[in-house]
């Protein structure tokens, strides 16, 4: 039995000294090319100005199985000028755009958040 022992480090084939061994085969390089991107979301422009009054609280609980949608939602809240009070509680200008709300229902996170209108505008204290 004359078998060569193969070593791997972080998924890359290495020799006994730990130096990577790169093959010239096209098979090993083609794996990443076949991946499909399955998550495409629409980007919305902010209809709000920077100094608009912050009088809407958005609270959400989006499950971990929809992590990409949750991160997309957070990026848009920042883009709309919202301020994070806690990880899933944000305050910002109102109302949220209707096309944005309808898109949230389309990607199935529309039922995972609630909005509350404030009686007075939120003022961040430093």
C-alpha positions in Angstrom: 0.0 0.0 0.0 1.8 3.0 -1.3 -0.7 5.8 -0.6 0.2 9.5 -0.4 -1.3 11.2 2.6 -3.1 14.4 1.7 -3.2 17.4 4.1 -5.8 20.2 4.0 -5.8 23.6 5.6 -9.0 25.7 5.5 -10.2 23.7 2.5 -7.0 24.0 0.5 -4.7 21.1 -0.3 -1.3 21.7 1.3 2.0 19.7 1.4 3.6 18.4 4.6 5.2 21.8 5.2 1.8 23.6 5.0 2.4 25.2 1.6 -0.7 25.3 -0.6 -0.7 23.0 -3.6 -2.8 24.4 -6.5 -3.8 22.1 -9.3 -4.3 23.2 -12.9 -7.5 21.3 -13.2 -10.6 23.3 -14.3 -12.8 21.1 -12.1 -11.5 22.5 -8.8 -11.9 26.1 -9.9 -15.4 25.8 -11.4 -17.3 25.3 -8.1 -18.0 28.9 -7.4 -19.1 29.7 -10.9 -22.1 27.3 -10.6 -23.6 29.0 -7.5 -26.9 30.7 -8.0 -27.8 33.9 -6.1 -31.3 33.3 -4.7 -32.0 36.6 -3.0 -32.7 39.7 -5.0 -34.4 42.6 -3.3 -35.5 46.0 -4.5 -33.8 49.1 -3.4 -36.0 52.1 -2.3 -35.1 55.7 -2.2 -35.7 57.7 0.9 -38.7 60.1 0.6 -37.6 61.8 3.8 -35.3 64.8 4.5 -32.5 64.5 7.0 -34.2 66.8 9.6 -37.7 65.4 9.4 -39.4 64.8 12.7 -39.0 61.3 14.1 -42.5 60.4 15.2 -42.9 56.7 14.2 -41.7 53.7 16.2 -41.0 50.5 14.2 -40.7 47.3 16.2 -40.0 44.0 14.4 -39.3 40.3 15.1 -38.0 38.7 11.9 -36.9 35.1 12.4 -33.4 33.9 11.9 -34.4 31.9 8.8 -35.0 35.2 7.1 -31.7 36.8 8.0 -31.0 38.3 4.6 -34.4 40.0 4.6 -33.9 41.2 8.1 -30.5 42.8 7.2 -32.0 44.3 4.1 -34.9 45.8 6.2 -32.4 47.3 8.7 -30.3 48.9 5.9 -33.4 50.5 4.5 -34.4 51.8 7.9 -31.0 53.5 8.2 -31.5 54.8 4.6 -34.8 56.3 5.6 -33.2 58.2 8.5 -34.3 55.9 11.4 -32.4 55.7 14.6 -31.9 52.4 16.4 -33.1 52.5 20.0 -32.7 48.8 20.6 -31.7 46.0 18.1 -35.3 45.6 16.8 -36.8 49.0 17.9 -36.3 52.0 15.6 -37.7 55.5 15.5 -37.9 57.7 12.5 -40.0 59.8 10.2 -43.5 58.7 9.2 -45.3 57.4 7.3 -43.3 54.6 5.6 -43.7 54.6 1.8 -46.7 52.5 0.6 -44.6 50.7 -2.1 -42.1 49.8 0.6 -44.8 48.3 2.8 -46.3 46.4 -0.1 -42.9 45.0 -0.9 -42.5 43.8 2.7 -45.7 41.8 2.4 -44.4 40.3 -0.9 -41.2 39.0 0.7 -43.2 37.7 3.7 -41.9 40.0 6.5 -44.9 42.3 6.4 -46.6 40.6 9.4 -43.4 40.6 11.5 -43.4 44.2 12.4 -45.6 46.8 14.1 -45.6 50.6 13.8 -46.7 53.1 16.5 -47.2 56.8 16.0 -45.7 59.0 18.7 -47.6 61.9 20.2 -44.5 64.1 20.2 -41.4 63.9 18.0 -38.5 61.8 19.4 -35.5 63.9 20.5 -32.2 62.0 21.0 -30.5 63.0 24.2 -26.7 62.8 24.4 
